[in-house]
Amino acid sequence: MYKVVEYRDVITSKDADTQKRYSMIEKLSRDFTIENKIALEMDRLLVEQLQLEHDLPASSATKSIAEKKTAKKSAKDVDEIFQELFDALKKHQGHPINEEAVRELVQTELDDIRLGFQNLNDEVKKVLSSQQQIIRYELPAAVTTSFRRPTIPTFQQIVDDVVLGNNVMLVGGAGTGKTYLAEHLISKIALGRQHITINCSQWTSPTEIIGGQTMDGYVEGKLIEAWTNGYVLILDELPKIDPNTAGLFNDALAKTKIHNAVIFNARKESFTKHEHFACIATGNIYPDKESVIYGANNKQDLSLLDRFAGSVYFIEKNPTIEREILQNDLVWSISDRMRTAIEELKYEAQVSLRFMQNARDSYNLEMQRLKTKAKGGVEASDGKTFKSTLDSYISTFTEIQQSNIKGKIRYTDLFSNYEYREFDKDKNAY
């Protein structure tokens, strides 16, 4: 029934998205034992993809589709197209042919030979498939900017939520790019709006939220500033804030969908909501309970969590986004291999996007110094390097853990004598 099982060995070598689609089919079909309509459709699409990418023989599930495709009119070359046009014109000999008649004949022929994706050669298909889709959201009373849609499955839903006036919460482990998603991809790129961020912790004060008196005089709160200017309010690491302090957000977050809603600052002055105000919170956990791993997080009041009901998204690591940001497959592949090793060994640590960016910057500085070493100055190995960045991170583990991690990433082969310097930065190190 499910033909994708035939390609199980191929899928294990594919990217994370393909493996995730396979896993979804497996779950929906209860290990391929239950006939599930959605799973069957996903099975058909995934099998077609695998056949296109690997030139695999068609399975019985897709033979009929392939036969239909081959039965369609094949693509014509330029000479054939023009010959058919000339033949069509000859039929009109003896009759006056004006510009409009020629245009109509040409259009008729072009409509008949319209090319589809399946008619393109493999190189063109590869280029087109790698291009990100340009999209534009148009919703009642709100229009976003045109932008390249990132490869995040729930991205459209998140943007729709913000535009519709819903408060959004992004939940994910450290280093999964939640803050980058909120501040850059959504606020700046998709919505074209400014953002203002409150870095939440047990020390976050009411003054930072709704304003208050300081040694330098009265300071307005960031919530008030975002509310009146139409900024996207980013509540970074919301679960870390004291639950009593978090209650100061309740009034505003209950009114984000209300036109011209009013809230008050610390001086009881009223402020009317700007139509573009929005709120996105991030956190390592969904704060409905205490966390052992993330000990600094607090269980938040249900009244606060209700403000985000229906708009909570669990964010996972995204290799495609990471590689787009880094523009360095050498650094990314080694970092990703180390991340996988730590996950397999079940060590309580994360290889975050922030670490990857630090490693990339160190690599760029190191390579620049290697290029200019003839001019004097600091030797590349004396300054910050990719190796020193990796060593600094690995040093935070126990000696046994360090040995295990180094073995998993082939540390000796890549770093003992800076061997990675000879590698192409645009290729996977492995």
C-alpha positions in Angstrom: 0.0 0.0 0.0 2.7 2.5 1.0 5.4 2.5 -1.7 7.8 4.8 0.1 8.9 1.8 2.2 10.7 0.5 -0.9 13.0 3.5 -0.7 13.8 3.4 3.1 17.6 3.2 2.5 17.5 6.2 0.1 15.6 8.3 2.7 18.2 7.8 5.4 20.7 9.7 3.3 18.3 12.6 2.5 17.8 15.9 4.1 15.9 16.5 7.4 12.7 17.6 5.6 12.5 14.5 3.5 13.1 12.3 6.6 10.5 14.2 8.5 7.9 13.6 5.7 8.7 9.9 5.8 8.3 9.9 9.6 5.0 11.6 9.3 3.7 9.0 6.8 4.9 6.3 9.2 3.0 7.8 12.1 -0.2 8.6 10.3 -0.3 5.0 8.9 0.7 3.5 12.3 3.9 1.9 10.9 2.3 1.4 7.4 -0.5 -0.8 8.7 -3.5 1.6 8.5 -4.8 3.0 5.3 -4.8 6.8 5.9 -5.9 9.2 3.2 -3.4 11.9 4.1 -0.6 9.4 4.5 -1.3 7.9 1.1 -1.2 11.3 -0.6 2.1 12.2 1.1 3.4 8.7 0.2 2.6 9.4 -3.5 4.3 12.8 -3.5 7.4 11.7 -1.7 7.9 8.7 -4.0 7.6 10.9 -7.0 10.2 13.3 -5.5 12.6 10.4 -4.8 12.2 9.1 -8.4 12.9 12.5 -9.9 16.0 13.1 -7.7 17.5 9.6 -8.1 16.1 8.4 -11.4 14.7 5.4 -9.6 12.3 3.0 -11.4 8.7 3.9 -11.0 6.8 1.9 -8.4 3.4 0.4 -9.1 1.8 3.2 -7.2 3.1 5.8 -9.6 3.3 4.0 -13.0 0.0 5.3 -14.0 1.1 8.8 -13.3 4.3 8.4 -15.3 2.3 6.9 -18.2 0.0 9.9 -18.2 2.9 12.2 -18.3 4.6 10.5 -21.2 1.3 10.5 -23.1 1.3 14.3 -23.1 2.6 16.1 -26.1 6.4 16.2 -25.9 8.3 19.5 -25.8 9.1 20.9 -29.3 12.3 22.6 -30.3 12.5 26.0 -31.8 12.6 24.8 -35.4 9.5 22.7 -35.0 7.6 25.6 -33.4 8.5 28.0 -36.3 7.7 25.4 -38.9 4.2 24.9 -37.5 3.7 28.6 -37.5 4.8 28.9 -41.2 2.5 26.0 -42.1 -0.4 27.7 -40.4 0.3 30.9 -42.3 0.4 29.1 -45.7 -3.1 27.9 -45.1 -4.1 31.6 -45.4 -2.5 32.2 -48.7 -4.7 34.3 -51.0 -6.3 35.9 -48.0 -5.2 39.2 -46.4 -3.3 38.6 -43.2 -3.1 41.5 -40.8 -1.0 42.0 -37.6 -3.9 40.8 -35.5 -4.4 37.6 -37.4 -0.7 36.8 -37.1 -0.8 37.5 -33.4 -3.8 35.2 -33.0 -2.1 32.3 -34.9 1.1 32.7 -32.8 -0.8 32.7 -29.6 -2.8 29.6 -30.6 0.4 27.7 -31.3 2.1 28.8 -28.1 -0.9 27.8 -26.1 -0.8 24.3 -27.6 2.9 23.7 -26.9 3.1 25.2 -23.4 5.9 23.6 -21.4 5.5 22.1 -17.9 8.0 21.5 -15.2 8.3 17.8 -16.3 9.5 19.0 -19.8 12.6 20.8 -18.4 16.0 19.1 -18.2 17.5 18.1 -14.9 19.8 21.1 -14.5 17.0 23.6 -15.0 14.8 21.6 -12.6 17.5 21.7 -10.0 18.0 25.5 -10.2 14.2 26.1 -10.1 13.7 23.8 -7.1 16.4 25.5 -5.2 14.8 29.0 -5.5 12.9 30.2 -2.6 9.3 31.2 -3.2 8.4 34.9 -3.3 5.1 35.4 -1.5 3.0 38.3 -0.4 0.4 38.1 2.4 -2.8 40.1 1.8 -5.3 39.9 4.7 -8.2 42.2 5.6 -6.9 45.6 6.6 -3.3 44.4 6.5 -0.7 43.9 3.8 2.8 42.6 4.4 5.9 43.3 2.3 7.1 41.0 -0.4 9.8 38.7 0.8 11.5 35.3 0.4 9.6 32.7 2.4 12.1 30.8 4.7 11.9 27.1 4.9 10.0 27.0 8.2 6.9 24.8 8.0 4.7 27.0 10.2 6.1 30.4 9.0 3.0 31.4 7.1 0.8 30.5 10.1 3.0 32.7 12.4 2.8 35.7 10.1 -0.9 35.3 9.7 -1.3 35.2 13.5 0.6 38.4 13.9 -1.3 40.2 11.1 -4.6 39.1 12.5 -3.7 40.5 15.9 -3.0 37.3 17.8 -0.2 37.1 20.4 2.4 34.5 19.3 4.6 32.3 21.5 7.6 30.6 20.0 8.9 27.6 22.1 12.1 25.8 21.4 15.5 24.7 22.9 18.4 27.1 23.3 20.0 28.1 20.0 17.1 27.1 17.7 16.8 30.6 16.3 13.6 31.8 18.0 14.7 35.3 18.6 16.2 35.6 15.0 12.8 34.4 13.7 10.9 36.9 15.7 13.1 40.0 15.3 14.4 39.5 11.8 12.4 37.1 9.7 8.9 38.1 10.9 9.2 41.7 12.2 11.6 43.1 9.7 11.5 40.9 6.6 7.8 39.7 6.5 6.1 42.7 8.2 8.5 45.5 7.6 8.0 46.8 11.1 10.3 47.9 13.9 10.6 45.8 17.0 11.4 46.5 20.6 12.7 43.7 22.9 12.2 43.1 26.6 14.8 40.6 27.8 12.8 38.8 30.4 14.4 37.5 33.7 13.6 37.5 37.4 15.1 41.0 37.5 12.8 42.5 34.8 11.1 45.4 36.5 7.7 47.1 36.1 9.6 50.2 35.0 10.9 48.5 31.9 7.4 47.4 31.0 5.0 50.2 31.9 7.4 53.0 32.9 8.5 54.4 36.2 10.6 56.9 38.1 14.4 56.5 38.0 17.4 58.5 39.2 17.3 60.3 35.8 13.6 61.1 35.9 10.6 59.3 34.6 11.3 56.6 31.9 8.5 55.3 29.7 8.0 51.5 29.5 8.8 49.4 26.4 5.2 48.1 26.3 3.9 51.6 26.1 6.4 52.5 23.4 5.5 49.5 21.3 1.8 50.0 21.9 1.7 53.7 20.7 4.3 53.4 17.9 3.1 50.2 16.3 6.2 48.2 17.0 6.4 44.4 17.4 7.0 43.8 21.1 9.4 40.9 21.5 9.2 39.2 25.0 12.4 37.3 24.8 12.6 34.3 27.2 9.2 35.1 28.7 9.1 32.1 31.0 12.0 33.5 33.0 10.1 36.5 34.2 8.6 36.6 37.7 4.9 35.6 37.3 3.7 38.6 39.3 5.6 41.0 37.0 4.3 39.1 34.0 0.8 40.1 35.1 1.5 43.6 33.8 1.2 42.3 30.3 -2.3 40.9 30.8 -4.3 44.0 30.0 -2.5 44.9 26.8 -2.3 41.3 25.5 -6.0 40.9 26.0 -6.6 43.9 23.7 -4.3 43.3 20.8 -7.3 42.6 18.5 -9.3 45.6 19.7 -9.3 48.7 17.5 -8.2 51.8 19.4 -7.8 49.9 22.6 -6.5 51.9 25.6 -3.9 50.9 28.3 -2.3 52.9 31.1 1.3 53.5 32.1 2.7 53.8 35.6 1.4 57.4 35.9 -2.1 56.3 35.0 -1.9 58.1 31.7 -3.9 56.5 28.9 -2.4 55.4 25.5 -4.3 54.3 22.4 -3.1 51.2 20.5 -1.4 51.7 17.1 -3.0 49.4 14.5 0.4 47.7 13.9 1.1 46.8 17.5 1.9 43.1 17.8 3.5 40.8 20.4 5.8 37.7 20.0 7.1 35.9 23.0 9.9 33.3 23.0 10.9 30.7 25.5 12.7 27.4 26.0 9.6 25.7 27.4 5.9 26.2 27.4 5.6 27.7 30.9 2.7 25.7 32.3 5.0 23.8 34.6 8.5 24.0 36.2 11.5 22.8 34.1 14.4 20.7 35.4 16.6 21.3 32.3 15.8 25.1 32.1 15.8 25.8 35.8 15.6 29.6 35.5 12.1 29.3 33.9 9.0 29.9 36.0 5.6 28.5 35.8 3.4 31.3 34.5 -0.2 32.1 35.4 -2.9 30.6 33.2 -4.4 34.0 32.6 -1.2 35.0 30.8 -0.9 31.8 28.8 -4.5 32.2 27.7 -3.4 35.4 25.8 -1.4 33.1 23.5 -4.0 30.3 23.1 -4.0 28.9 19.6 -0.9 30.7 18.6 1.9 28.6 20.2 4.6 27.2 17.9 7.3 24.7 18.7 10.5 25.7 16.9 13.1 23.1 16.0 16.6 23.5 14.6 16.5 24.4 10.9 19.6 23.4 8.9 18.4 25.3 5.8 18.0 28.6 7.7 21.3 28.0 9.5 23.2 27.5 6.3 21.6 30.5 4.7 22.7 32.7 7.6 26.2 31.3 7.8 27.1 31.1 4.1 29.8 28.6 5.1 29.0 24.9 4.7 32.4 23.9 6.2 31.7 25.5 9.5 28.0 24.5 9.5 28.8 20.8 8.7 31.3 20.5 11.6 29.0 22.3 14.0 26.0 20.2 13.0 28.1 17.0 13.4 29.0 18.1 16.9 25.4 18.9 17.7 24.3 15.5 16.6 27.1 13.9 18.7 26.0 15.7 21.8 22.3 14.7 21.2 23.3 11.1 20.7 25.5 11.1 23.8 22.7 12.8 25.7 24.9 15.5 27.2 23.0 18.5 28.6 24.3 21.1 26.1 23.3 22.8 22.8 25.2 23.8 19.7 23.3 26.9 19.0 23.0 29.2 15.9 24.9 31.8 18.0 27.8 29.4 18.4 27.8 28.7 14.7 27.9 32.5 13.9 30.8 32.9 16.3 32.7 30.0 14.7 32.0 31.4 11.2 33.3 34.9 12.2 36.4 33.4 13.7 37.0 31.3 10.5 36.7 34.4 8.3 39.1 36.3 10.5 41.6 33.4 10.4 41.4 33.1 6.7 41.9 36.8 6.2 45.0 36.8 8.3 46.4 33.8 6.3 45.9 35.8 3.1 47.7 38.8 4.4 50.4 37.2 6.5 53.1 38.2 4.1 52.4 41.8 5.0 53.2 41.2 8.7 51.0 41.6 11.7 49.3 38.9 13.8 49.9 35.3 12.8 46.7 33.5 12.1 47.3 30.8 14.7 48.0 33.4 17.4 44.7 35.1 17.1 41.1 33.9 17.2 40.6 30.9 14.9 37.9 28.3 14.1 39.9 25.8 16.1 40.2 28.0 19.2 36.5 28.7 19.1 35.7 24.9 18.9 38.3 24.2 21.6 36.7 26.8 23.9 33.3 25.2 23.5 34.5 21.6 24.0 36.5 22.6 27.1 33.2 23.1 29.0 32.7 19.3 29.0 34.4 16.7 31.2 37.5 15.0 29.9 35.7 11.8 29.0 32.9 13.8 27.3 35.5 15.8 25.3 37.2 12.6 24.1 33.8 11.2 23.0 32.8 14.4 21.1 36.2 14.7 19.4 35.9 11.1 18.2 32.5 11.7 16.8 33.6 14.8 14.8 37.0 13.4 13.7 38.7 16.2 15.5 42.2 14.9 14.9 41.7 14.7 11.1 40.3 18.2 10.9 41.9 20.3 13.7 45.2 18.8 14.9 47.2 20.8 12.3 44.5 23.2 11.1 43.7 20.8 8.2 40.3 22.5 7.7 42.2 25.5 6.3 42.7 23.6 3.0 39.0 22.7 2.7 36.4 24.5 0.5 34.2 26.6 2.8 31.2 25.9 0.4 31.4 22.2 0.9 30.5 19.8 3.7 33.6 18.8 5.7 32.5 15.1 5.7 
